[in-house]
Amino acid sequence: MLSSQSSILTIGNNSRRMRIEKRLSPVVAFSSSSRLHQRPLRYAVLGAGFAGLSVAWHLLEQSPMELHVSIDVLDVVGIGGGASGVAGGLLHPYSPKVKPLWRAAECWEESLKLLRIAETSVQTKESSFNNGEIAKSSYGFIAHRRGILRPAVNSKHMSIMNDNAQNSLGGCRIQCINEDESQTLLPNISVPSNLAFHMPNALNIHPQPYLEALYGASETLAKDMTSVGPGEKAINFHNKSIDKLLELEGEYDAVIVCLGARSNFLPELSGRLPLRTCRGVTAHFHLPENIREEIPEHSPSILSDAWLAIQDPRNLHVGSTWDWKSHNYSQNVSMEEGSRALEELVPKACAIYPNFKNWVFHGASAGLRAMPPLTGNGSLPLLGRIDHLISKNHASKFWLFTGLGSRGLLYHAWLGKLTAQAVISCDEGLIPLEFTSWRPKL
């Protein structure tokens, strides 16, 4: 079988078509009138956050060109309507709490690839409406490439980040800098120990436009693959609630559960997954018009006891709080919840960036994280077949990809790719055992 192994989105329809056709032999690259007569493979992806949209993209990108494939993405709260859509968006391959992250290199590279695919999709779509000129998305940006700065606030942080710096990736190195150098990057930042760790290649991603662009890229990919290959490809989004997995029994060849914390609310999975739920609030701040000392354009975001994700010189997001065992996955934040969050976040933000006292609160959003158990390799997401949790005799194959916790941006691309490959080949062995060992042995 011929497989799609690389991203095929490029700017311009002609170049995109040429790249697709290069992967096909002359025998299979024929017109739509010669398509094979076959029943399409039908996949249901439950959840339209980081995990679900990564799986959906890779199911298309990895599927053999000659097969008919139809993918339904189902999510009652919409694309990015859960925790993914309100995430802080700080992407870097390091942990501020434990040893360097396991398999960080694969995670980092695959996340960058998926980000480029989303950005190219937006640029291609918007350039067609602007006489070929590339415009920003309606949200202003998908990703800022201005790095992340982490001041060492105590000896523990210093030891951990020194360890990370010594094992840093070539694509995202860590530089040890002093307070004067830190002030050059972000004026008025507080560096109490005269040591900070700068990750110049780290990114600040705006999750909502990223997710919407990734879904748009998937739609384009399906159309492009259909236009040049013998197999038809289709992807559709459904704003639909699934009350139980058995509703989908026999309707799809495979069902992939990517619902994050909401996976625990399905009756077949309730109480059977080693997940903890944790609700986090992200507060939004802006600089009043009478304050002129705005953040310079080049300044990095800050990672500390509270993180500060800089949106533009006069807007930033601050997070995050930790409300354990919550069952509230709404993005809306009540006045009471918002007040509690500010009491916790503002002192932490001011401690590392004293000028934060001049900023004004103008809203908040929240999400319910699915926190996986701690293993010898860190807190790893949960992947694998879950047929034995659904029913003994089933016509569909059921899979799980959940538990991204607070590292969804780092893990989602690589693990979405592995999950898609496993689903297409019906081979769970393609997923490292570290991600499937959460299940009790049968």
Disulfide bonds with the S-S distance in Angstrom:
none
